[in-house]
Amino acid sequence: MRIDPDHIGIWGRTKSGKTTRARAILSSRPRVIAVDPAYTAQFTERDGYVCVEDELSLVRAIRASGSSYRIAYRPDKDLDPPHVLDSLVKILECVQLPYIEGRDDTHLTLYIDELVEFFPNRQNACPGFSRLCSQGRHAGIGIVASSQRMAKVHTDFRGNTTQDYFFSPRAAVDVDEAIKLIGREHRGKLCTLRPHEYLHWKDGQLTTGHNPPLK
């Protein structure tokens, strides 16, 4: 029996620990495509990622890597981020065609840094990625995404996460969105989180945690 891939949201202000948590989550995934804009460049060759800057190079890197790969995709800063993401989704669905046809069971994980830029909370922002949020399990594509501004990320992603990590929030409106999910009784915990401390929400249960020390 196939296990559906997960969709994970990681929320919090800058330098709160989001990227460290994302690295920990992605470390055990066999296939990772990280949308990692050049101005942040969080995932590098030193981390075991092949870095590419255009779709053709991305496809070539996937083909050259075989069954396991870690690729950091850094699209041109002048391109429209939602369009970039929609185009990427089409490529990944083609890559996962063996999964769709039942010839392979390996999941692919798509990581997006600062999702608010790629999937803002406005109508028809990114229809391809919206479809992936609700139907990605059929293609074996999981999503891990981080953002400082939870409230400004499209509800099609926020409403389809299977688990969420909350770090120290960026703004009051982001606190309000978080407590709609985890409950108002946890506002105090959320607002007093220290760097690298988080609240983890999964299956209706809230637990606390702390990122491991950086090596």
Stockholm file with secondary structure:
# STOCKHOLM 1.0

chainA/1-215         MRIDPDHIGIWGRTKSGKTTRARAILSSRPRVIAVDPAYTAQFTERDGYVCVEDELSLVRAIRASGSSYRIAYRPDKDLDPPHVLDSLVKILECVQLPYIEGRDDTHLTLYIDELVEFFPNRQNACPGFSRLCSQGRHAGIGIVASSQRMAKVHTDFRGNTTQDYFFSPRAAVDVDEAIKLIGREHRGKLCTLRPHEYLHWKDGQLTTGHNPPLK
#=GR chainA/1-215 SS CCCCCCEEEEECCTTSSHHHHHHHHHTTCSEEEEECCTTTCCSCGGGTCEEESSHHHHHHHHHHHTTCEEEEECCCTTSCHHHHHHHHHHHHHHHTHHHHTTSCCCCEEEEESSHHHHSBSSTTSCHHHHHHHHHGGGGTEEEEEEESCGGGBCHHHHTTCSEEEECSCSSHHHHHHHHHHHCGGGHHHHHTCCTTEEEEEETTEEEEEECCCCC
#=GC SS_cons         CCCCCCEEEEECCTTSSHHHHHHHHHTTCSEEEEECCTTTCCSCGGGTCEEESSHHHHHHHHHHHTTCEEEEECCCTTSCHHHHHHHHHHHHHHHTHHHHTTSCCCCEEEEESSHHHHSBSSTTSCHHHHHHHHHGGGGTEEEEEEESCGGGBCHHHHTTCSEEEECSCSSHHHHHHHHHHHCGGGHHHHHTCCTTEEEEEETTEEEEEECCCCC
//
